[in-house]
Amino acid sequence: MAEQNSTLSQTLLHSLFEYKDGNLYWLKPTSKKAKAGNIAGNINKKSRSIGIHNKNYMAHRLIFLYHHGYLPKLIDHVDGNKYNNSIENLREANTTQNLQNAKLSTANKLGYKNVSYKKDIKKYRVRIVINGKETNFGSFADIELADLVAQEARDKYFGDFARHN
């Protein structure tokens, strides 16, 4: 992530861009490559970035600042799609909230979040990290029951940030 420029402000963004449908469009380009009316920035593997005065910024961060007038430490994409930068899809989050809204890891062999199989007892264990501390919610013979317990725990502790898939 680019270092925050002290001159970056909501006023500056309003002078450079127009926001429409999750994108910023150049009003006054800051480089020769950009043209007025074009979507600002470039898409890379993770998201869209926009160059302003020789510094790159993530588009979702600029869109949040454009609308709210401040930059939080973390911004979460509600639907988990890093390319969906509509303002309705962006919300301030802490690290725990952001992690809880993450999609199911491709390394997860069971296909259920927060559920692992404990071979020595032949049961499915439910564990969730809450405030930096791993909390055990029990062991279950049935994987569907373990998943239900995990979903209820995520809902209870993470509310709107709980993602179940």
C-alpha positions as CSV (number, residue, x, y, z in Angstrom):
1,M,0.0,0.0,0.0
2,A,1.3,3.5,-0.8
3,E,2.3,5.8,1.9
4,Q,-0.4,8.4,2.6
5,N,0.4,11.8,1.2
6,S,-0.3,14.6,3.6
7,T,-1.8,16.7,0.7
8,L,-4.3,14.0,-0.1
9,S,-7.8,15.2,0.9
10,Q,-11.4,15.0,0.0
11,T,-11.2,18.5,-1.6
12,L,-8.3,17.4,-3.8
13,L,-10.2,14.2,-4.9
14,H,-13.3,16.3,-5.7
15,S,-11.2,18.6,-7.9
16,L,-9.6,15.6,-9.8
17,F,-12.4,13.1,-10.1
18,E,-16.0,12.4,-10.6
19,Y,-17.4,9.3,-8.9
20,K,-19.9,7.1,-10.8
21,D,-20.9,3.4,-10.3
22,G,-17.9,2.4,-8.2
23,N,-15.2,4.2,-10.3
24,L,-13.4,7.5,-10.3
25,Y,-13.3,9.3,-13.6
26,W,-10.7,12.0,-14.3
27,L,-11.8,15.6,-14.3
28,K,-8.2,16.9,-14.2
29,P,-5.6,14.2,-15.0
30,T,-2.3,14.4,-13.1
31,S,-0.3,12.7,-15.9
32,K,0.1,12.6,-19.7
33,K,-1.3,9.1,-19.9
34,A,-4.7,9.9,-18.3
35,K,-7.4,11.7,-20.1
36,A,-10.4,13.6,-18.8
37,G,-13.5,11.4,-18.7
38,N,-11.5,8.2,-18.5
39,I,-11.7,5.8,-15.6
40,A,-8.8,6.5,-13.3
41,G,-6.2,3.9,-12.5
42,N,-4.9,0.5,-13.5
43,I,-6.1,-2.9,-12.5
44,N,-3.6,-5.4,-11.1
45,K,-4.0,-8.8,-9.6
46,K,-5.5,-7.6,-6.3
47,S,-7.4,-4.4,-7.1
48,R,-7.4,-1.0,-9.0
49,S,-4.7,1.5,-8.2
50,I,-4.6,5.2,-9.1
51,G,-1.6,7.5,-9.4
52,I,-1.8,11.0,-8.0
53,H,1.3,13.2,-8.0
54,N,3.7,10.2,-8.5
55,K,2.2,8.1,-5.7
56,N,-0.1,5.1,-6.1
57,Y,-3.3,4.7,-4.0
58,M,-5.8,1.9,-4.0
59,A,-9.0,3.0,-5.7
60,H,-11.2,1.8,-2.9
61,R,-9.3,4.0,-0.4
62,L,-9.7,7.0,-2.6
63,I,-13.4,6.4,-3.1
64,F,-13.9,6.0,0.6
65,L,-12.1,9.3,1.2
66,Y,-14.0,11.0,-1.6
67,H,-17.3,10.2,0.1
68,H,-16.5,10.3,3.8
69,G,-13.7,12.8,4.1
70,Y,-11.3,10.5,6.0
71,L,-9.2,7.4,5.5
72,P,-9.6,4.5,8.0
73,K,-6.8,2.1,8.6
74,L,-8.7,-0.7,6.8
75,I,-11.6,-0.7,4.4
76,D,-13.6,-3.9,3.9
77,H,-15.5,-4.9,0.7
78,V,-18.9,-6.1,2.0
79,D,-19.3,-8.6,-0.8
80,G,-15.7,-9.8,-0.8
81,N,-15.1,-8.6,-4.4
82,K,-12.0,-6.4,-4.4
83,Y,-13.0,-5.0,-7.8
84,N,-16.4,-3.8,-6.6
85,N,-15.6,-0.3,-5.3
86,S,-19.1,1.0,-5.2
87,I,-19.4,3.2,-2.1
88,E,-22.2,1.0,-0.8
89,N,-19.8,-2.0,-0.8
90,L,-17.1,-0.2,1.2
91,R,-17.0,0.0,5.0
92,E,-14.5,0.8,7.7
93,A,-13.2,-2.3,9.5
94,N,-10.6,-3.5,11.9
95,T,-8.3,-6.4,11.2
96,T,-10.5,-9.0,12.9
97,Q,-13.6,-7.8,11.0
98,N,-11.8,-7.8,7.7
99,L,-10.5,-11.3,8.3
100,Q,-13.9,-12.6,9.2
101,N,-15.3,-11.3,6.0
102,A,-12.7,-13.2,4.0
103,K,-13.9,-16.0,1.7
104,L,-13.2,-19.7,2.4
105,S,-9.5,-20.4,1.9
106,T,-8.6,-22.5,-1.1
107,A,-6.4,-24.5,1.3
108,N,-9.5,-25.6,3.3
109,K,-10.0,-29.3,2.6
110,L,-13.3,-29.7,4.4
111,G,-15.1,-26.8,2.8
112,Y,-16.4,-25.3,6.0
113,K,-15.0,-22.2,7.7
114,N,-13.7,-22.6,11.3
115,V,-14.1,-26.4,11.2
116,S,-11.2,-28.9,11.3
117,Y,-11.1,-32.6,11.7
118,K,-9.3,-34.0,14.8
119,K,-8.1,-37.5,13.9
120,D,-7.2,-38.6,17.4
121,I,-10.8,-38.2,18.6
122,K,-12.5,-38.7,15.2
123,K,-14.6,-35.5,15.5
124,Y,-14.9,-32.1,13.9
125,R,-13.7,-29.2,16.0
126,V,-15.0,-25.6,15.8
127,R,-12.5,-22.9,16.6
128,I,-12.7,-19.2,16.0
129,V,-10.2,-16.4,16.8
130,I,-11.9,-13.7,18.9
131,N,-10.0,-10.6,19.9
132,G,-6.7,-12.3,19.0
133,K,-7.5,-15.4,21.1
134,E,-8.5,-18.8,19.7
135,T,-11.7,-19.9,21.2
136,N,-12.9,-23.6,21.0
137,F,-16.6,-24.1,20.5
138,G,-16.6,-27.9,20.9
139,S,-16.1,-31.1,19.0
140,F,-18.9,-32.8,17.0
141,A,-19.3,-36.2,15.3
142,D,-21.4,-34.6,12.5
143,I,-19.8,-32.1,10.2
144,E,-23.1,-30.3,9.4
145,L,-23.6,-29.7,13.2
146,A,-20.1,-28.4,13.5
147,D,-20.7,-26.0,10.6
148,L,-24.0,-24.8,12.2
149,V,-22.2,-24.1,15.5
150,A,-19.4,-22.2,13.6
151,Q,-22.0,-20.1,11.7
152,E,-23.8,-19.2,14.9
153,A,-20.6,-18.3,16.6
154,R,-19.5,-16.1,13.7
155,D,-22.9,-14.4,13.7
156,K,-22.7,-13.8,17.4
157,Y,-19.2,-12.4,17.5
158,F,-18.8,-10.8,14.1
159,G,-22.4,-9.7,13.1
160,D,-22.5,-8.1,9.7
161,F,-18.8,-9.1,9.1
162,A,-19.5,-12.8,9.4
163,R,-19.0,-14.6,6.1
164,H,-20.1,-18.2,6.0
165,N,-18.6,-19.3,2.7
